[in-house]
Amino acid sequence: MVEYILGNYLVETGKINEGQLTEVVNQLDKTRVKLGLIAVAEGMMTLEQADEVNRLQSVMDKRFGDIAVEKGYLTDEQIGNLLKAQGNTYMTFVQALVNEGYIKMEEIDSVFDGYREKNSLSKTDMEVLKSDDPEVIIPIFLTPETLKYQDIIGVAVRTIIRCVDRHVYIGKATLVDNYSAKSAAVQAVEGAKGYTTAFEEKDGGLLKLASVFGQEDFGALDTDALDAVGEFLNCVNGLHASALSQKGEILELMPPELVTDEKTVAGKVCVVPVYVDNKKLVFAVTA
């Protein structure tokens, strides 16, 4: 997440170009190892236990470490050691930039101070951003009016990280009156605390999501591609509804609606830019 948020700022300010950013991100993929693989390699878990936790992640909106601790496979201390072994994405990103000669180490703080000032962030916000933890980063990009949608936005982002693109990131959320979606999947979730969500194409992000999740190289966002998006949206809402059901709040998922022309989502709608493979889509939600 942090690598593209700050990386795109470097592109905007002419410090690096898009090709160099892609190269650095690819390096991160080669160096960052999944926690399960490290745990198995270190003899902390069996391969069967790691596979079980990975399967559970597909039906639970929880991190690998949280599930492993709940199952009794790992301790909190072991998770801490594994995270240290995995490495911090921000530091790995900065090191790759320096190693490639794209930026000098002594420039880092001043360059990213420019990003902080441009986006009116506090120094604390920047430290949160450097953590690369979606749980605490997402609120930075929400306004006071959109904070009430934090839970479902968090589920959507974390599910994309697990199933589609670990480099996903979001832009600033806005609250609008009614929202007209084109080339989208829309799903109503009914109940006392029901809501409606949608994924809409903007600049190739939804097509990328459909292709990766649907495991098919869709050439265009046709009904087959949108059907894959609808299935993914159903997963997101299902995870969220399941978590709420444990609190006694019962919700029912309606079949996703595939929009090939235009559909208006009425009421106050929270609109969040989401970037998959650095390509834009929109996640919209209304209560």
N, C-alpha and C positions, 0 to 999 in steps of 0.2 A: 504493500500500500504506500508506504513512505517513499519508496524508490521512484515511483511515477509522480507522486505529488511534488516532490522536490526536484526530480529529474526534469519534468516539464517546465518548471520555473527556470532551470539552467538553460533549457532550449530557448525559452522566451527571451532570456536576457543575453543570448548569444555566447554563453560559456561553452556549450557543446551543441552538436546538431542531433537530429532525430536518429540517424544511423548509429551515432556513438552511444546514445541513450539505450537503444535496443541492444547494442553489444554488451553494455554494462549489465543490463537486466538479465541477459542470457548467461552471463558469468555467475550471477546470483543463483540461477537455477542449477548450475553445475556444482556450486559449493554448499548450498543449504540442503541438509539431509533431514528427512522426516523423523520426528521423535521416535516413532515405532521402530524404525530401522536402527537408530542409535541404541535404543533400549535392548533390542535383540542382540546387536553386536556386542554390547557390554555385558550380556548375560543377565540383565535385569528382568527380562520377559522372554517367554518362549515365542516362537513364530506364530503358534496357534493363538496365543493370548493377544498378540498384536493384531492378527487378522480379525479376531473377534471384536476388538475395540474399534477397528476401522469399519467393520460392518455396522456396529451400533451407532457410529457417527452418522450413517446414512439415514437413520430414523430418529436421532436425538440431536437437538441443537446444543451440543456440548463439545468442548475441546477434548482432544485425545487424552491429555493429562488428567482432566477431571474425571473422565470415564474410567481410566486405568486405576485411579485412586479409589473410586467408588467400588470397583470390582475387587479391590484388594491386591491388585497386581503390582502396584507401585506405591511408594510413600510420597508425601509432599516434598521431603528432602531430595528424594531421587528425581522427582520432576524438576526441581530447581537445578540440579546438576546436569540433567539432560538439556535444559534450556540454555545453560551456559555453554555446553558442548555444541549445541546447534548454532549458537552465535546470534548476535543482534543484527537485524537486516540493515538498519541505518549505518552501523559501523562498517559492515561488509560493503555496502554501497559506496560509502565515502572512500574506503580503502581501494576499491576497484577504480574509482575516478582518479585517485592519486597515482595508482600503479600504472594506469594508461597514459598518464601525463596530461589529462584533460583539465585538471585543476590542481593547485598547490594546497598542501595541507594547511598552510597559514592563511589561506583565503577562505576556508570553509565557513568559519564563524561569521565573517563579515558578509559573505554572499547570502547565507541563509537568514541573516538578520534582515536583509532586504526583503526576503519572502515574508518574514514575520511582520514587518512594517506595512508592506503592501496589503496584507490580508487582515490587518488590525488584530494580530494575535499577541497574547502575552508570552513572556518567557516560559511560563508554566505550560501553556498550550504547546509550545515548541518541544518541550521535554516529553509531553504526552505523545506528540506526533512521532518523535524519534523512537518511542517504545514499539511502534508498529503493531500495537494491539487494537484491533477494530473496536473492541468493547469500549475503550476510553477515547478513541479517536473520533468515532462517529458523532458524539455530542458537540465536538468543535465545529462541525459543519451544519449543525441545526440551529435554527433561530428559536427564541423563546416560544413562538407560536407553533413550531413544529416538533418541539421536544416530546410531546405526548405520543408521537409516532415512532419514538426511538426503538422500542422493542421489535416491531415488525420490520423496520429498516435494518436493524441489527441481524435479524434472522435471515433476511434476504442477502445481505452482504456475506455473512458467514457461510451460507449455503453455496454462494458463488465461489468463495474461496475453496471450499471442500470439493466441489463438483466441476468447476469450470476453469477458474483462473485465480491462482493465489496472489497475483499482482493487482487484483481489482482495487479500485479506489473510487471515492465519491467527491462530488462538488457541493457547493452551498445549496442547502434546501430552501425552497420558497413555498409560501402558502398562497394559492390562487383561488378565485371564485370560478368553479366549474373548470373542467379540463377536457379538451377535445383530443382524443387519441386516434392516431392513424397507424396502420401496420402494427398491431398490438395484440396481446392476449390480456383479457380482463376477467377477473373472477370476483364474485360476490361471496362473502362469508356471512351467513345469517345467524342471528342470535341477539340476546340482550345487548351485547357489546360488539355487534357485527360491524363489518367494514367492507370496503371494496379495494382491491389492488389491481395494478396493471403494469406490465412491462411493454414499453413502446420503443420502436426503432428511432434512432436519430442520425447516427453516423457510423453504421456498421457494427455497433456493439451487440445489438440483439441478434443479428445474423451470426455473429461469432458465438454467442451463447447457445443458439439453436444448434449450430454445427458440432460444438464440443459436447454438449449434453445429449444431443440426439445421436451422436457418434456417426454423423454423416456429413459429408462436405456439401452443404446446400449452396447452390449457386445464386439463389435469390430467396428473399423472404416470402415464399409462397405458402400455401395452406399447410403443406407438410412441415415446413420449418416452423410456422406458427404453432402447429400442433405440438412440436417438441418444446416450444416456449410455454405453451399451456400446461404441459406436464410438469415442467420445472416450477412454474408458478404454483401449481397444485401442491408440489413438495414443500415449497416455502410456507404457504398458508397452512398446510397440514402440520408442519413442525410447530408453528406458532399456536395453532388451535389446540394441539396436543399438550403444549406447556400450560395453556390457560385452563384446560380441562382438569389438570391436577390441582387447580385452585378453585374448582367447582363451577367454572364458567364454561357452559356448553355452547359450542358453535357448530354450524353445519356448512360444509363447503358445497357451493353450487358448481355445476360443470363450468370449466373455463370457456369463455366466449372468444372466438378468434375474429379479430377486426381487420378486414382488408381494405375498408374504405375509411369510415370515420365513426367514432362513438364518443358521446359526451358523458363524462362522469360528473354528476351534479354535486353541488355543495362546496364546502371548503376542502380543497385538495392539496396535500403535501406533495410537491414535485421534487424529486432528487435525481440530479445527473449522476449516472453510474458509468464507469469506464471499464470495459472488459477488453483485454489485449490493447489497451490505450485507445479503444474506440467507444464512442458514446452511445448509451441508451438512456431511457428514463424509467425510473421506478416511481409510480404514483400510488398514493393511498389516501383514502378518505374514510372518516368514521361515520 
